[in-house]
Amino acid sequence: MNLARGDSRIFRSFLHWSATCCVLLSGCSDPSTALVTGSVTVDGEPAQIGAISFLPADNQGTPVGASIEDGEYTAQVPFGLKKVEVRVSKEMGKKKMYDTPDSEVKVIRREALPPKYNSQTELTFDVKPGENRQDYHLKTE
């Protein structure tokens, strides 16, 4: 499909709107899951790029994840108590891929958050039927 730039945005908006309606109004989603939305800030600023994972607190079941973009996330998550892991990368610099003047440059990133928010998470959330909103205001120290 060859769409002009403006048409492409309209098409993506239509797809997003259709998927949202499908999840909220019909039976597209698993009846034992709920939509969880929220925001993630780091040191008071929206997390630009990251990921959030909802893991069963009892280690029974499948983890669910979603991307964090411009400080917002949306995920379809099974009901129940979840451990929550949040990962946000921080740009540390850039490195040339090759030792040539016109070499591509690779962005070097590392985890910006302490382990208490991800690998050793202290975060939990109890997902209930219906709409769920959970905002996370995290600190790097």
C-alpha positions in Angstrom: 0.0 0.0 0.0 1.5 3.3 -1.0 0.1 6.1 1.2 1.1 9.8 1.2 2.5 11.0 4.5 -0.7 12.5 5.7 -2.8 9.5 4.7 -0.3 7.3 6.6 -1.0 9.1 9.8 -4.7 8.9 9.3 -4.5 5.2 8.6 -2.4 4.6 11.8 -4.9 6.6 13.8 -7.7 4.6 12.4 -5.9 1.3 13.2 -5.2 2.5 16.8 -8.8 3.7 17.2 -10.2 0.4 15.8 -8.0 -1.8 18.0 -9.0 0.3 21.1 -12.7 -0.1 20.3 -12.2 -3.8 19.7 -10.6 -4.3 23.1 -13.0 -2.1 25.0 -16.4 -2.8 23.3 -16.2 -6.3 22.0 -14.9 -9.7 22.9 -11.5 -9.3 21.3 -9.6 -9.4 24.6 -9.3 -12.4 26.9 -12.1 -12.1 29.5 -9.6 -12.7 32.3 -7.6 -9.6 31.4 -8.0 -5.9 31.9 -6.6 -2.9 30.2 -3.9 -1.2 32.3 -2.7 2.3 31.3 -0.5 4.8 33.0 2.4 7.1 32.9 6.0 6.7 34.0 8.1 9.6 35.1 11.8 9.5 36.1 13.0 12.3 38.4 9.8 14.3 37.5 10.2 14.0 33.7 8.3 11.6 31.4 10.2 8.5 30.5 11.0 8.8 26.8 11.9 5.2 25.9 11.4 2.2 28.1 9.5 -1.0 28.9 7.1 -2.1 31.6 6.5 -5.8 32.6 3.7 -7.3 34.7 4.8 -10.6 36.2 2.6 -12.9 38.2 3.4 -12.4 41.9 3.0 -16.1 42.5 5.3 -17.0 39.5 2.3 -18.8 37.9 1.3 -17.6 34.5 2.7 -15.6 31.7 4.4 -12.1 32.1 3.0 -9.3 30.0 4.9 -6.3 28.8 4.5 -3.1 27.0 6.6 -0.3 25.7 6.8 3.1 27.3 6.8 6.0 24.8 6.7 9.6 25.8 5.9 8.6 29.4 2.8 6.5 28.6 2.1 2.8 28.4 -0.9 0.6 27.7 -1.0 -3.2 28.3 -3.7 -6.0 28.4 -2.9 -7.8 31.7 -4.4 -10.9 33.4 -6.2 -10.2 36.7 -4.4 -10.6 40.0 -1.4 -9.3 41.9 1.6 -8.6 39.7 5.2 -7.7 40.3 6.0 -4.7 38.1 9.4 -4.2 36.4 10.2 -0.8 34.8 13.2 -0.3 32.6 14.2 3.1 31.1 17.3 3.5 29.1 19.5 6.6 29.2 21.8 7.7 26.4 25.4 7.6 27.7 27.2 8.7 24.5 27.8 7.7 20.9 30.4 5.5 19.2 31.4 5.1 15.6 30.7 1.7 14.2 33.9 1.7 12.1 37.1 3.6 12.0 36.2 5.6 8.9 35.2 9.3 8.5 31.7 8.5 7.2 31.0 5.6 9.7 27.5 5.1 11.1 27.2 6.1 14.8 25.8 3.9 17.4 24.0 5.3 20.5 25.3 3.8 23.7 22.6 3.3 26.3 22.4 1.9 29.8 19.6 1.4 32.4 18.7 4.6 34.1 16.8 3.1 37.0 18.0 1.3 40.1 17.3 -2.4 40.5 14.5 -1.8 43.0 12.4 -0.9 40.0 13.3 -3.8 37.7 15.6 -6.8 38.4 14.9 -6.6 42.2 11.6 -4.9 41.9 9.6 -3.6 44.9 6.7 -2.5 42.7 3.4 -4.4 42.7 0.0 -3.8 41.2 -3.3 -5.7 41.7 -5.1 -5.8 38.3 -8.9 -5.9 38.7 -11.7 -6.2 36.1 -12.5 -3.0 34.3 -10.2 -0.1 33.6 -7.0 0.1 35.6 -4.7 3.1 35.8 -1.3 3.1 37.5 1.2 5.9 37.3 4.8 5.4 38.4 6.9 8.3 39.6 10.4 6.9 39.9 13.7 8.3 41.0 17.2 7.5 39.7 18.6 7.7 43.3 
